[in-house]
């Protein structure tokens, strides 16, 4: 039977087991990209977080991968990207 750790206990347990210093979301997204598009596709977006999110959005929602950003969040990201690339 699983033992309830509480939030602080769960955080401590994850800190020792989660790859990339706790950046589990990015590690999960990267793994999904590599599995569906290959390592080359992931390497192509290194250094461009907006491209990384767009690429994840292309593979999200299929094959057991949770959906990516909502359309509203995607719009907001596009606007944010414009402010960084002027």
C-alpha positions as CSV (number, residue, x, y, z in Angstrom):
1,X,0.0,0.0,0.0
2,X,1.5,3.4,-1.0
3,X,2.5,5.7,1.9
4,X,1.2,9.3,1.8
5,X,4.3,11.6,1.9
6,X,2.6,15.0,2.0
7,X,3.8,17.8,-0.2
8,X,7.2,18.4,1.4
9,X,7.9,14.6,1.5
10,X,6.9,14.2,-2.1
11,X,9.1,17.2,-3.1
12,X,12.1,15.7,-1.3
13,X,11.5,12.3,-2.8
14,X,11.2,13.7,-6.3
15,X,14.3,15.9,-5.9
16,X,16.5,12.9,-5.7
17,X,14.8,10.9,-8.5
18,X,13.9,13.5,-11.1
19,X,16.3,14.1,-14.0
20,X,17.7,17.5,-14.9
21,X,17.5,19.1,-11.5
22,X,13.8,18.8,-11.3
23,X,12.9,20.1,-14.8
24,X,10.7,17.1,-15.3
25,X,8.3,18.8,-17.7
26,X,11.0,19.8,-20.1
27,X,12.5,16.3,-19.9
28,X,9.1,14.8,-20.6
29,X,8.5,17.1,-23.5
30,X,12.0,16.4,-25.0
31,X,11.5,12.6,-24.7
32,X,8.1,12.9,-26.5
33,X,9.7,14.9,-29.3
34,X,12.6,12.5,-29.7
35,X,10.3,9.5,-29.7
36,X,8.0,10.9,-32.4
37,X,10.2,13.1,-34.5
38,X,13.8,12.0,-33.7
39,X,16.8,13.5,-32.0
40,X,17.5,15.7,-35.0
41,X,14.2,17.5,-34.6
42,X,15.0,18.2,-30.9
43,X,18.5,19.4,-31.7
44,X,17.1,21.8,-34.3
45,X,15.2,23.7,-31.6
46,X,17.9,23.9,-29.0
47,X,18.3,27.5,-27.9
48,X,14.8,28.6,-29.1
49,X,12.3,28.0,-26.4
50,X,9.4,29.1,-28.6
51,X,10.3,26.6,-31.3
52,X,10.7,23.9,-28.6
53,X,7.1,24.6,-27.4
54,X,5.8,24.7,-31.0
55,X,7.5,21.4,-31.8
56,X,6.1,19.8,-28.7
57,X,2.6,21.0,-29.7
58,X,3.0,19.2,-33.0
59,X,3.6,15.8,-31.2
60,X,1.3,16.5,-28.2
61,X,-2.2,14.9,-28.1
62,X,-1.2,11.7,-29.9
63,X,0.1,8.3,-28.9
64,X,-0.6,8.9,-25.2
65,X,1.1,12.3,-25.0
66,X,-1.0,14.8,-23.1
67,X,-2.2,17.8,-25.2
68,X,0.0,20.8,-25.6
69,X,-0.9,24.4,-25.1
70,X,-4.4,25.6,-25.5
71,X,-5.1,27.8,-28.5
72,X,-5.3,30.8,-26.1
73,X,-1.9,29.9,-24.6
74,X,-0.4,29.4,-28.0
75,X,-1.7,32.9,-29.0
76,X,-0.1,34.4,-25.9
77,X,3.1,32.7,-26.6
78,X,3.2,34.0,-30.2
79,X,2.7,37.5,-28.9
80,X,5.4,37.1,-26.3
81,X,7.7,35.7,-29.0
82,X,7.1,38.8,-31.1
83,X,8.2,41.0,-28.2
84,X,11.5,39.1,-28.0
85,X,12.3,39.0,-31.7
86,X,11.7,42.7,-32.7
